Amino acid sequence: MADKTLTPPIFDFSFKIKCLVIAIIGFALYINSTQNEFALDDGIVIDQNAFVKKGFHGIKDIMSHDAYYSYYKLMNANQMLAGGRYRPLSIVVFAVETSLFYKTAGPAALKNNPMALWHMMHFFSVFFYIICILTVFYFLHFFLFKKIAGGADMAFLAAVLFAIHPLHTEVVANVKSLDEILSLTFIMLTFIFALRYENADNKVKNNRDLVLGLLFFFFALLAKEYAITLIVLIPLLFHVLTKKPAEQTLIATAPYLGVFVLYMIMRIKSVGIPHNVPSDEILNNPYMLASHSQKVASEISVMGRYLFMLFKPFPLAADYSYNQLPYSNITDLSVIASVLIYGALIVWGFKLAIKRNMLAIPVFFYLANLAMVSNFLIDIGATMGERLAFHSSLGFVAVIAYYIVKLPIPQKKYVVTLCLAGLVTLCGYEIIPRNAQWKNDITLFTHDVTVVPNSIMVNGNAGARFLDMAEKTHNSDSQKILIATSIHYLDKAITMHPTYTTSYLNLGIAYWKLDKLDSAKMYWDHARRLYPDHPSLPEYYKLLGQSFLNKAVEEGKNGKYFDAIVDMKKGLQGDNNDPDLWYNLGGAYYTVKYWDSARYCWSAALQLKPDYAQAKQGLSALPPAEKTINGIR
């Protein structure tokens, strides 16, 4: 204790002032994200989620279904991702926010200005992020670093480093990633109340702390699967910070195991037993084409990449899917280095734990949470993602802060403060523009395709977004340039991934906009072979049918009846339920005196539209020998 009092503080102001500083930094870095729309997975989890749209009335269904249930149903698809996605807590928050918006602004507000709800949800993402940082700071200040010299400085420094880390931009700017924020917040609250209960004298133990610790653990599990790591981390926490013997540590952990069992029962009932979903879709199974040794080597290499990006979080991208990160081999230098580094971290962590050194907690917090997204325990359907490093980054900054404060630096107070101020500014220069890039899918993917040029998903989405931009411009020359750019990225996506249905669909749209109907039909036909039940196909083929009909009408005006017949038959190949196509095809056949074909087409038009007066007139105009009774020969 004497050593602690003799250590001059670096940040010599009260805990409340430190909280205020942290909150201000967080808001300053992320407040511009509140003007964003939805991007990336926001549409799947929120905008296209039937349960979220029900508000409070949808909560029961949210709690009993996979997070992507509505999307799978909309896409006529089964579960696509290994283990399911049971993360109801953040989706419940979205449903509550939707209800509150309707209550305060009224249904007309969303209809007239849908972005108002989006802006509100972005504001709450920033708000919850600040709450998360402050909860982290509280745990570090009053528990993890409390009993060591310079602990208050370590806690503040770690909290600021955590708040400003650029890897967190995806977590805040992508509304869907509220699950990450809520998860870490409730994990911290679990630690806080578990330790409050266990550290108290037996005579003054407050059972409310135990109840709250268990409740927050349950919420953490409902937020995201990361909280499963607490089955290991809570005993470690008690072992290191409460100095309990092994037997008492296990007894103290038992109630949390009970909560975990309850969660697993709810999860299995809602999404089934965790399992691997066989997938021949490389976007959901990125190591599908790798040998076993390449898969393991690539996973190890990605672990090293996470650590590297914690030190150098630039440039940032929304996706690292196939083939942005080429497969690695076990002999690659990056793989060998990663094995050595993580092997050393594991050994160091165990040595720290044996000595009951508090650094064991951030070391294993980093390792345990990274293990959850490493693909070693379960295939997560992706190689890596910046949001997936959110939890692990806390362990990283805690260790960094510890050693910075321990460094024997002359004039440490001024050097550390000046460097921290410079780092906050530097990170701000990256975070604030990055928030703007997350404004919507157009700004995100048209930027990120230059950062991760070999990502199939980003190329496909960039192509789609250039189509969106072409739709919004009224300048024909600009529109053609944007469509050409779109085709470039879509072609690149299907070159890398020949069964990428979405890109075939969008290529069809691109060529349809260019009035190249045969090319549009070719790409949509290819998409139909790959994904016969895709919900967008009927709409696209209806557009195609109308376009072929319009073309045929012009050909008919110029006397090109046989060309018109060919084009209308192409239209019917995609949409044979269009009575107008059948009627006009019958008219073309009638003109060239193909009476049987005319009768067949007009009869088909009447089957689809029984009151089609022109089709009836056409049948009555056929020569007597070719007429039918009630449209049937």
C-alpha positions as CSV (number, residue, x, y, z in Angstrom):
1,M,0.0,0.0,0.0
2,A,2.9,2.4,0.7
3,D,4.2,1.9,-2.8
4,K,0.8,2.8,-4.2
5,T,0.6,6.1,-2.3
6,L,4.2,7.1,-3.3
7,T,3.4,6.5,-7.0
8,P,2.5,9.9,-8.5
9,P,-0.6,9.7,-10.6
10,I,-0.5,10.4,-14.3
11,F,-4.2,11.3,-14.6
12,D,-4.8,13.3,-11.4
13,F,-8.5,13.8,-11.4
14,S,-11.6,12.1,-9.9
15,F,-13.3,9.0,-11.0
16,K,-16.4,11.0,-12.0
17,I,-14.3,13.4,-14.1
18,K,-12.6,10.5,-15.8
19,C,-16.0,9.0,-16.6
20,L,-17.1,12.3,-18.2
21,V,-13.9,12.5,-20.2
22,I,-14.4,9.0,-21.5
23,A,-18.0,9.7,-22.4
24,I,-17.1,12.9,-24.2
25,I,-14.4,11.1,-26.2
26,G,-16.8,8.4,-27.2
27,F,-19.5,10.8,-28.3
28,A,-17.1,13.0,-30.2
29,L,-15.7,10.1,-32.2
30,Y,-19.1,8.5,-33.0
31,I,-21.7,11.2,-33.0
32,N,-21.5,11.6,-36.8
33,S,-22.7,8.0,-37.2
34,T,-26.1,9.0,-35.9
35,Q,-26.8,10.5,-39.4
36,N,-26.3,7.1,-41.1
37,E,-28.9,4.8,-42.6
38,F,-28.8,1.0,-42.5
39,A,-25.9,-0.9,-44.0
40,L,-24.6,-4.4,-44.4
41,D,-26.6,-6.8,-42.1
42,D,-28.9,-4.1,-40.7
43,G,-31.5,-4.9,-43.3
44,I,-31.5,-8.6,-42.6
45,V,-31.7,-8.4,-38.8
46,I,-33.8,-5.2,-38.5
47,D,-35.5,-3.9,-41.6
48,Q,-36.6,-7.3,-43.0
49,N,-37.3,-8.8,-39.6
50,A,-41.1,-9.3,-39.2
51,F,-40.8,-9.7,-35.5
52,V,-39.0,-6.3,-35.0
53,K,-41.7,-4.6,-37.0
54,K,-44.3,-5.9,-34.5
55,G,-42.5,-4.0,-31.7
56,F,-43.4,-5.2,-28.2
57,H,-45.7,-7.8,-29.8
58,G,-42.8,-9.4,-31.5
59,I,-40.7,-10.0,-28.5
60,K,-42.1,-13.5,-27.8
61,D,-41.2,-14.6,-31.3
62,I,-37.8,-13.0,-31.1
63,M,-37.0,-15.0,-28.0
64,S,-38.0,-18.3,-29.6
65,H,-36.5,-18.1,-33.0
66,D,-33.1,-17.8,-34.8
67,A,-31.9,-14.2,-35.3
68,Y,-32.2,-14.7,-39.1
69,Y,-35.5,-16.6,-39.1
70,S,-37.4,-13.9,-40.9
71,Y,-34.7,-13.5,-43.5
72,Y,-34.5,-17.3,-44.2
73,K,-38.3,-17.4,-44.6
74,L,-38.2,-14.4,-46.9
75,M,-35.5,-16.0,-49.1
76,N,-37.3,-19.5,-49.1
77,A,-34.2,-20.9,-47.5
78,N,-33.2,-23.1,-44.6
79,Q,-30.7,-22.3,-41.9
80,M,-27.4,-21.4,-43.6
81,L,-25.0,-20.8,-40.7
82,A,-23.4,-23.4,-38.4
83,G,-24.8,-23.6,-34.9
84,G,-27.6,-21.2,-35.5
85,R,-27.7,-17.6,-34.3
86,Y,-29.6,-17.3,-31.1
87,R,-28.9,-13.7,-30.0
88,P,-32.3,-12.4,-29.1
89,L,-31.4,-9.6,-26.7
90,S,-30.2,-7.0,-29.2
91,I,-33.2,-7.8,-31.5
92,V,-35.6,-7.3,-28.5
93,V,-33.9,-3.9,-28.1
94,F,-34.6,-3.1,-31.8
95,A,-38.2,-4.1,-31.4
96,V,-38.6,-1.9,-28.3
97,E,-37.0,1.0,-30.2
98,T,-39.4,0.5,-33.0
99,S,-42.4,0.6,-30.6
100,L,-41.1,3.7,-28.9
101,F,-40.6,5.4,-32.2
102,Y,-44.1,4.7,-33.3
103,K,-45.4,5.8,-29.9
104,T,-43.6,9.1,-29.9
105,A,-43.5,10.0,-33.6
106,G,-46.6,8.1,-34.9
107,P,-46.9,5.6,-37.8
108,A,-47.0,8.4,-40.3
109,A,-43.5,9.6,-39.3
110,L,-41.9,6.3,-40.4
111,K,-43.8,6.3,-43.7
112,N,-42.9,9.9,-44.5
113,N,-39.3,9.7,-43.2
114,P,-38.0,6.1,-42.7
115,M,-34.5,7.4,-42.0
116,A,-35.8,8.9,-38.7
117,L,-36.0,5.5,-37.1
118,W,-32.6,4.6,-38.5
119,H,-31.0,7.7,-37.0
120,M,-32.6,7.0,-33.6
121,M,-31.2,3.4,-33.7
122,H,-27.8,4.8,-34.5
123,F,-28.0,7.2,-31.6
124,F,-28.8,4.4,-29.3
125,S,-25.9,2.4,-30.6
126,V,-23.6,5.2,-29.7
127,F,-25.3,5.6,-26.3
128,F,-24.9,1.9,-25.5
129,Y,-21.3,2.0,-26.6
130,I,-20.6,4.8,-24.1
131,I,-22.4,2.7,-21.4
132,C,-20.2,-0.2,-22.4
133,I,-17.0,1.8,-22.1
134,L,-18.0,3.2,-18.7
135,T,-18.8,-0.3,-17.4
136,V,-15.4,-1.5,-18.6
137,F,-13.8,1.4,-16.8
138,Y,-15.7,0.7,-13.6
139,F,-14.5,-2.9,-13.6
140,L,-10.9,-2.0,-14.4
141,H,-10.8,0.8,-11.8
142,F,-12.6,-0.9,-8.9
143,F,-11.6,-4.5,-9.4
144,L,-8.9,-5.5,-11.9
145,F,-6.4,-2.8,-11.2
146,K,-7.6,-1.7,-7.8
147,K,-4.9,-3.2,-5.6
148,I,-1.7,-2.4,-7.6
149,A,0.4,0.7,-7.8
150,G,-0.8,3.0,-10.6
151,G,-4.0,1.0,-11.0
152,A,-6.2,4.0,-11.4
153,D,-4.0,5.3,-14.2
154,M,-4.0,1.8,-15.8
155,A,-7.8,1.6,-15.7
156,F,-8.3,5.1,-17.2
157,L,-5.7,4.6,-19.9
158,A,-7.1,1.2,-20.9
159,A,-10.6,2.6,-21.0
160,V,-9.6,5.4,-23.3
161,L,-7.6,3.1,-25.5
162,F,-10.6,0.8,-25.7
163,A,-12.9,3.7,-26.5
164,I,-10.8,5.1,-29.4
165,H,-9.7,1.8,-31.0
166,P,-10.6,2.1,-34.7
167,L,-11.5,-1.6,-35.0
168,H,-14.6,-0.7,-33.1
169,T,-16.1,1.4,-35.8
170,E,-18.0,-1.5,-37.3
171,V,-19.5,-2.4,-33.9
172,V,-20.9,1.1,-33.5
173,A,-21.7,2.2,-37.0
174,N,-23.4,-1.1,-37.9
175,V,-26.6,-1.1,-35.9
176,K,-26.9,-4.9,-36.0
177,S,-23.6,-5.2,-34.1
178,L,-25.4,-3.9,-30.9
179,D,-25.2,-7.6,-29.9
180,E,-21.4,-7.2,-29.5
181,I,-21.9,-4.1,-27.3
182,L,-24.6,-5.6,-25.1
183,S,-22.6,-8.8,-24.8
184,L,-19.4,-7.1,-23.4
185,T,-21.5,-4.7,-21.2
186,F,-23.3,-7.6,-19.5
187,I,-20.1,-9.7,-19.2
188,M,-18.5,-6.7,-17.3
189,L,-21.6,-6.4,-15.1
190,T,-21.4,-10.1,-14.4
191,F,-17.8,-9.7,-13.3
192,I,-18.6,-6.7,-11.2
193,F,-21.5,-8.2,-9.2
194,A,-19.9,-11.6,-9.0
195,L,-16.8,-10.1,-7.4
196,R,-18.9,-7.7,-5.2
197,Y,-20.6,-10.8,-3.7
198,E,-17.5,-12.9,-3.4
199,N,-15.3,-10.2,-1.9
200,A,-17.8,-9.2,0.8
201,D,-17.4,-10.5,4.3
202,N,-19.6,-13.5,5.0
203,K,-21.5,-11.5,7.6
204,V,-22.4,-8.8,5.2
205,K,-22.8,-10.6,1.9
206,N,-25.7,-9.1,-0.1
207,N,-27.6,-11.8,-2.0
208,R,-28.9,-9.1,-4.3
209,D,-25.3,-8.9,-5.8
210,L,-25.4,-12.7,-6.5
211,V,-28.8,-12.5,-8.1
212,L,-27.7,-9.5,-10.3
213,G,-24.5,-11.3,-11.2
214,L,-26.5,-14.4,-12.3
215,L,-29.1,-12.2,-14.1
216,F,-26.4,-10.2,-16.0
217,F,-24.7,-13.5,-17.0
218,F,-28.0,-14.7,-18.4
219,F,-28.4,-11.4,-20.4
220,A,-24.8,-11.7,-21.6
221,L,-25.6,-15.2,-23.0
222,L,-28.8,-13.9,-24.7
223,A,-26.7,-11.1,-26.2
224,K,-24.2,-13.3,-27.9
225,E,-22.4,-16.7,-27.5
226,Y,-19.2,-15.1,-26.2
227,A,-20.5,-15.3,-22.6
228,I,-20.0,-19.1,-22.8
229,T,-16.3,-18.2,-22.1
230,L,-17.3,-17.1,-18.6
231,I,-17.6,-20.8,-17.6
232,V,-13.8,-20.7,-17.6
233,L,-13.2,-17.0,-16.9
234,I,-15.4,-16.7,-13.8
235,P,-13.4,-19.4,-11.9
236,L,-10.2,-17.6,-13.1
237,L,-11.6,-14.3,-11.8
238,F,-12.3,-15.8,-8.4
239,H,-9.0,-17.6,-8.3
240,V,-6.9,-14.5,-9.0
241,L,-8.9,-11.6,-7.4
242,T,-10.5,-13.2,-4.4
243,K,-7.7,-15.6,-3.6
244,K,-10.2,-18.4,-2.9
245,P,-8.9,-22.0,-2.7
246,A,-9.8,-24.2,-5.6
247,E,-12.7,-26.0,-3.8
248,Q,-14.4,-22.7,-2.8
249,T,-13.8,-21.3,-6.3
250,L,-15.7,-24.2,-7.8
251,I,-18.5,-23.9,-5.3
252,A,-18.8,-20.1,-6.0
253,T,-19.0,-20.9,-9.8
254,A,-21.8,-23.5,-9.5
255,P,-24.7,-21.0,-9.7
256,Y,-23.4,-19.7,-13.0
257,L,-23.3,-23.2,-14.4
258,G,-27.0,-23.4,-13.5
259,V,-27.7,-20.3,-15.5
260,F,-25.7,-21.7,-18.4
261,V,-27.8,-24.9,-18.4
262,L,-31.0,-22.8,-18.5
263,Y,-29.7,-20.8,-21.4
264,M,-28.7,-23.9,-23.3
265,I,-32.2,-25.4,-22.8
266,M,-33.7,-22.1,-24.2
267,R,-31.3,-22.1,-27.1
268,I,-31.9,-25.7,-28.1
269,K,-35.6,-25.2,-27.9
270,S,-35.4,-22.2,-30.2
271,V,-32.7,-23.1,-32.8
272,G,-32.0,-26.7,-32.2
273,I,-28.9,-28.5,-31.1
274,P,-25.7,-26.7,-32.2
275,H,-24.4,-28.3,-35.3
276,N,-22.5,-27.7,-38.5
277,V,-24.7,-26.9,-41.5
278,P,-23.3,-28.7,-44.6
279,S,-22.8,-25.9,-47.2
280,D,-21.5,-25.7,-50.7
281,E,-21.8,-22.0,-50.6
282,I,-18.3,-20.6,-50.2
283,L,-19.5,-17.3,-48.7
284,N,-20.8,-19.3,-45.7
285,N,-18.1,-21.9,-45.8
286,P,-14.9,-20.0,-46.7
287,Y,-12.5,-23.0,-46.3
288,M,-14.6,-25.2,-48.5
289,L,-11.9,-25.4,-51.2
290,A,-9.0,-25.8,-48.7
291,S,-7.3,-29.0,-47.7
292,H,-7.4,-29.8,-44.0
293,S,-3.9,-28.6,-43.5
294,Q,-4.6,-25.3,-45.4
295,K,-7.8,-24.8,-43.3
296,V,-5.9,-25.2,-40.0
297,A,-3.0,-23.0,-41.3
298,S,-5.4,-20.3,-42.5
299,E,-7.2,-20.2,-39.2
300,I,-3.9,-19.9,-37.3
301,S,-2.8,-17.1,-39.7
302,V,-6.0,-15.2,-39.1
303,M,-5.3,-15.3,-35.4
304,G,-2.1,-13.5,-36.1
305,R,-3.8,-11.1,-38.3
306,Y,-6.2,-10.1,-35.5
307,L,-3.3,-9.4,-33.2
308,F,-1.6,-7.4,-36.0
309,M,-4.7,-5.3,-36.6
310,L,-5.0,-4.5,-32.9
311,F,-1.6,-2.7,-33.3
312,K,-2.3,-1.4,-36.8
313,P,-6.0,-1.0,-37.4
314,F,-5.7,0.4,-40.9
315,P,-7.2,0.2,-43.5
316,L,-10.6,-1.0,-42.4
317,A,-13.1,-3.1,-44.3
318,A,-16.5,-4.5,-43.7
319,D,-15.7,-8.0,-45.1
320,Y,-12.7,-10.4,-45.3
321,S,-14.5,-13.3,-47.0
322,Y,-13.2,-15.6,-49.7
323,N,-10.9,-14.8,-51.6
324,Q,-9.6,-11.7,-49.9
325,L,-7.5,-13.8,-47.5
326,P,-5.7,-16.5,-49.6
327,Y,-5.3,-19.9,-48.0
328,S,-2.2,-20.4,-46.0
329,N,0.2,-23.3,-45.7
330,I,1.6,-24.7,-42.5
331,T,5.1,-23.6,-43.6
332,D,4.2,-20.0,-44.1
333,L,6.1,-17.5,-42.0
334,S,2.9,-15.8,-40.8
335,V,1.6,-19.2,-39.6
336,I,4.8,-20.1,-37.8
337,A,5.0,-16.6,-36.2
338,S,1.4,-16.9,-35.0
339,V,2.0,-20.3,-33.5
340,L,5.0,-19.0,-31.6
341,I,3.2,-15.9,-30.4
342,Y,0.1,-17.6,-29.2
343,G,2.0,-20.5,-27.7
344,A,4.0,-17.9,-25.7
345,L,0.8,-16.1,-24.7
346,I,-0.8,-19.3,-23.4
347,V,2.2,-20.3,-21.4
348,W,2.6,-16.8,-20.0
349,G,-1.1,-16.8,-19.1
350,F,-0.9,-20.1,-17.2
351,K,2.2,-18.8,-15.3
352,L,0.4,-15.6,-14.4
353,A,-2.7,-17.6,-13.2
354,I,-0.6,-19.9,-11.0
355,K,1.0,-16.8,-9.4
356,R,-2.5,-15.2,-9.1
357,N,-1.3,-12.3,-11.1
358,M,-4.1,-10.1,-12.2
359,L,-2.7,-9.9,-15.8
360,A,-3.8,-13.5,-16.2
361,I,-7.4,-12.2,-16.5
362,P,-6.9,-9.9,-19.5
363,V,-4.6,-12.4,-21.2
364,F,-7.1,-15.2,-21.0
365,F,-10.0,-12.8,-21.7
366,Y,-8.2,-12.0,-25.0
367,L,-7.5,-15.7,-25.8
368,A,-10.9,-17.1,-24.8
369,N,-12.9,-14.6,-26.8
370,L,-10.7,-14.9,-29.8
371,A,-11.0,-18.7,-29.6
372,M,-14.8,-18.2,-30.0
373,V,-14.3,-16.6,-33.5
374,S,-11.2,-18.6,-34.6
375,N,-13.2,-21.4,-36.4
376,F,-11.4,-23.9,-34.2
377,L,-14.3,-24.6,-31.9
378,I,-17.1,-24.1,-34.5
379,D,-17.2,-23.0,-38.1
380,I,-18.5,-19.4,-37.8
381,G,-19.2,-19.0,-41.6
382,A,-16.5,-16.4,-42.1
383,T,-12.8,-16.0,-42.0
384,M,-12.6,-13.0,-39.8
385,G,-14.3,-9.6,-39.1
386,E,-13.3,-6.4,-37.3
387,R,-16.4,-6.6,-35.0
388,L,-15.2,-10.1,-33.9
389,A,-12.2,-8.6,-32.2
390,F,-14.3,-6.3,-30.0
391,H,-14.2,-8.4,-26.9
392,S,-10.6,-9.5,-27.3
393,S,-9.4,-5.9,-27.7
394,L,-10.3,-5.3,-24.1
395,G,-7.8,-7.8,-22.9
396,F,-5.2,-6.3,-25.4
397,V,-5.6,-2.7,-24.2
398,A,-5.6,-3.7,-20.5
399,V,-2.2,-5.4,-20.9
400,I,-0.8,-2.5,-22.9
401,A,-2.1,0.1,-20.4
402,Y,-0.5,-1.9,-17.5
403,Y,3.0,-1.8,-19.1
404,I,2.8,1.8,-20.2
405,V,2.1,2.9,-16.7
406,K,4.9,0.6,-15.4
407,L,7.5,2.0,-17.9
408,P,10.2,4.1,-16.2
409,I,9.7,7.2,-18.4
410,P,11.1,10.6,-17.3
411,Q,8.3,13.1,-16.9
412,K,5.9,10.2,-17.4
413,K,2.8,12.3,-16.6
414,Y,3.4,14.7,-19.4
415,V,4.8,12.2,-21.9
416,V,1.9,9.8,-21.5
417,T,-0.8,12.5,-21.5
418,L,0.7,14.1,-24.6
419,C,1.0,10.8,-26.4
420,L,-2.6,9.8,-25.4
421,A,-3.9,13.1,-26.7
422,G,-2.1,12.6,-30.0
423,L,-3.4,9.0,-30.2
424,V,-7.0,10.2,-29.6
425,T,-6.6,12.7,-32.4
426,L,-5.0,10.2,-34.8
427,C,-7.7,7.7,-34.2
428,G,-10.3,10.4,-34.6
429,Y,-9.0,11.1,-38.1
430,E,-9.6,7.4,-38.9
431,I,-12.9,6.8,-37.0
432,I,-14.9,9.8,-38.0
433,P,-14.4,9.4,-41.8
434,R,-15.0,5.7,-41.4
435,N,-18.3,6.4,-39.7
436,A,-19.3,8.4,-42.8
437,Q,-18.3,5.4,-45.1
438,W,-20.8,3.3,-43.1
439,K,-23.6,5.8,-44.1
440,N,-25.3,3.2,-46.3
441,D,-24.5,0.2,-48.5
442,I,-23.6,2.5,-51.4
443,T,-21.0,4.5,-49.5
444,L,-19.7,1.4,-47.7
445,F,-19.2,-1.0,-50.6
446,T,-18.1,1.4,-53.3
447,H,-15.3,2.4,-50.8
448,D,-14.4,-1.0,-49.4
449,V,-14.1,-2.6,-52.8
450,T,-10.9,-0.6,-53.2
451,V,-9.6,-1.9,-49.8
452,V,-10.5,-5.6,-50.2
453,P,-10.5,-6.0,-54.0
454,N,-10.6,-9.8,-53.8
455,S,-13.6,-10.2,-51.6
456,I,-16.4,-11.9,-53.5
457,M,-19.1,-10.4,-51.3
458,V,-17.8,-6.9,-51.5
459,N,-17.4,-7.0,-55.3
460,G,-20.9,-8.4,-55.6
461,N,-22.3,-5.7,-53.3
462,A,-20.3,-2.9,-55.0
463,G,-21.7,-4.0,-58.3
464,A,-25.2,-3.9,-56.9
465,R,-24.7,-0.5,-55.3
466,F,-23.4,1.1,-58.6
467,L,-26.7,-0.1,-60.1
468,D,-28.5,1.7,-57.3
469,M,-26.5,4.9,-58.1
470,A,-27.4,4.5,-61.8
471,E,-31.1,4.3,-60.8
472,K,-30.8,7.6,-59.0
473,T,-29.2,9.6,-61.8
474,H,-31.1,11.2,-64.6
475,N,-28.0,11.8,-66.8
476,S,-27.9,9.1,-69.4
477,D,-24.1,9.3,-69.9
478,S,-23.5,9.0,-66.2
479,Q,-26.0,6.2,-65.9
480,K,-24.2,4.2,-68.6
481,I,-20.8,4.7,-66.9
482,L,-22.3,3.5,-63.5
483,I,-23.9,0.5,-65.1
484,A,-20.6,-0.4,-66.8
485,T,-18.8,-0.1,-63.5
486,S,-21.4,-2.3,-61.9
487,I,-21.0,-5.0,-64.6
488,H,-17.2,-4.9,-64.0
489,Y,-17.5,-5.7,-60.3
490,L,-20.3,-8.2,-60.8
491,D,-18.3,-10.0,-63.5
492,K,-15.4,-10.1,-61.2
493,A,-17.6,-11.6,-58.4
494,I,-18.9,-14.5,-60.6
495,T,-15.4,-15.1,-62.0
496,M,-14.2,-15.8,-58.5
497,H,-17.5,-17.5,-57.5
498,P,-19.3,-19.0,-60.5
499,T,-22.4,-19.9,-58.4
500,Y,-22.9,-16.5,-56.8
501,T,-26.7,-16.2,-57.5
502,T,-27.1,-12.6,-56.3
503,S,-24.5,-11.4,-58.8
504,Y,-26.2,-13.2,-61.7
505,L,-29.5,-11.5,-60.6
506,N,-27.8,-8.1,-60.6
507,L,-26.1,-8.7,-63.9
508,G,-29.6,-9.4,-65.3
509,I,-30.8,-6.0,-63.9
510,A,-27.7,-4.2,-65.4
511,Y,-28.3,-5.6,-68.9
512,W,-32.1,-5.0,-68.6
513,K,-31.4,-1.4,-67.9
514,L,-29.2,-1.3,-71.0
515,D,-32.1,-2.8,-72.9
516,K,-30.0,-5.9,-73.7
517,L,-32.9,-8.2,-73.0
518,D,-31.3,-11.4,-74.3
519,S,-28.3,-10.9,-71.9
520,A,-30.7,-10.1,-69.1
521,K,-32.6,-13.3,-69.7
522,M,-29.4,-15.3,-69.9
523,Y,-28.2,-14.2,-66.5
524,W,-31.7,-14.6,-64.9
525,D,-32.0,-18.0,-66.4
526,H,-28.6,-18.9,-64.8
527,A,-29.8,-17.6,-61.5
528,R,-33.0,-19.6,-61.7
529,R,-30.9,-22.8,-62.3
530,L,-28.9,-22.1,-59.2
531,Y,-31.7,-20.9,-56.9
532,P,-35.1,-21.8,-58.4
533,D,-37.0,-20.5,-55.4
534,H,-35.3,-17.1,-55.2
535,P,-38.1,-14.6,-54.3
536,S,-36.9,-11.9,-56.6
537,L,-37.1,-14.0,-59.8
538,P,-40.9,-13.7,-60.5
539,E,-40.6,-9.9,-60.3
540,Y,-37.6,-9.8,-62.6
541,Y,-39.2,-12.1,-65.2
542,K,-42.3,-10.0,-65.1
543,L,-40.2,-7.0,-66.0
544,L,-38.5,-9.0,-68.7
545,G,-41.8,-10.2,-70.2
546,Q,-43.1,-6.6,-70.3
547,S,-39.9,-5.4,-72.0
548,F,-40.0,-8.2,-74.6
549,L,-43.7,-7.3,-75.2
550,N,-42.8,-3.6,-75.6
551,K,-40.1,-4.5,-78.1
552,A,-42.4,-6.9,-79.9
553,V,-45.1,-4.1,-80.3
554,E,-42.5,-1.9,-81.9
555,E,-41.5,-4.7,-84.2
556,G,-45.1,-5.3,-85.1
557,K,-45.6,-1.7,-86.0
558,N,-42.7,-2.1,-88.5
559,G,-44.1,-5.3,-90.0
560,K,-41.6,-7.5,-88.3
561,Y,-44.2,-10.0,-87.1
562,F,-41.9,-13.1,-86.9
563,D,-39.3,-11.1,-84.9
564,A,-42.1,-10.0,-82.6
565,I,-43.3,-13.6,-82.2
566,V,-39.7,-14.7,-81.2
567,D,-39.4,-11.9,-78.6
568,M,-42.8,-12.5,-77.1
569,K,-42.0,-16.2,-76.7
570,K,-38.8,-15.3,-74.9
571,G,-40.9,-13.2,-72.6
572,L,-43.2,-16.1,-71.9
573,Q,-40.3,-18.3,-71.1
574,G,-39.7,-16.2,-68.0
575,D,-43.3,-15.2,-67.2
576,N,-46.0,-17.4,-68.8
577,N,-48.6,-16.0,-66.5
578,D,-48.9,-12.6,-68.3
579,P,-52.3,-12.5,-70.2
580,D,-51.1,-9.5,-72.2
581,L,-48.2,-11.4,-73.6
582,W,-50.4,-14.3,-74.5
583,Y,-53.0,-12.0,-76.1
584,N,-50.4,-10.1,-78.2
585,L,-48.7,-13.3,-79.2
586,G,-52.0,-14.5,-80.4
587,G,-52.5,-11.3,-82.4
588,A,-49.1,-11.7,-84.0
589,Y,-50.0,-15.3,-85.0
590,Y,-53.3,-14.1,-86.3
591,T,-51.7,-11.5,-88.5
592,V,-49.4,-14.1,-90.1
593,K,-52.5,-16.5,-90.4
594,Y,-51.2,-19.1,-87.9
595,W,-54.8,-19.8,-86.8
596,D,-54.0,-22.7,-84.5
597,S,-51.3,-20.8,-82.7
598,A,-53.5,-17.7,-82.4
599,R,-56.3,-19.8,-80.9
600,Y,-54.0,-21.5,-78.4
601,C,-52.6,-18.1,-77.2
602,W,-55.9,-16.4,-76.8
603,S,-57.3,-19.4,-75.0
604,A,-54.3,-19.2,-72.6
605,A,-55.0,-15.5,-72.1
606,L,-58.6,-16.3,-71.2
607,Q,-57.5,-19.0,-68.7
608,L,-55.4,-16.4,-66.9
609,K,-57.9,-13.6,-67.3
610,P,-61.5,-15.0,-68.0
611,D,-62.9,-11.5,-68.6
612,Y,-60.3,-10.6,-71.2
613,A,-62.7,-9.0,-73.8
614,Q,-60.0,-8.6,-76.5
615,A,-59.1,-12.2,-76.3
616,K,-62.7,-13.2,-76.7
617,Q,-63.0,-10.9,-79.7
618,G,-59.9,-12.5,-81.2
619,L,-61.3,-16.0,-80.9
620,S,-64.6,-14.9,-82.5
621,A,-62.6,-13.4,-85.4
622,L,-61.0,-16.7,-86.3
623,P,-62.1,-18.3,-89.6
624,P,-65.2,-20.5,-89.0
625,A,-63.3,-23.8,-89.4
626,E,-60.8,-22.7,-86.8
627,K,-63.3,-21.3,-84.2
628,T,-63.8,-22.9,-80.8
629,I,-66.7,-23.4,-78.5
630,N,-66.1,-21.4,-75.3
631,G,-62.4,-21.2,-76.2
632,I,-62.0,-25.1,-76.4
633,R,-61.9,-26.9,-79.7
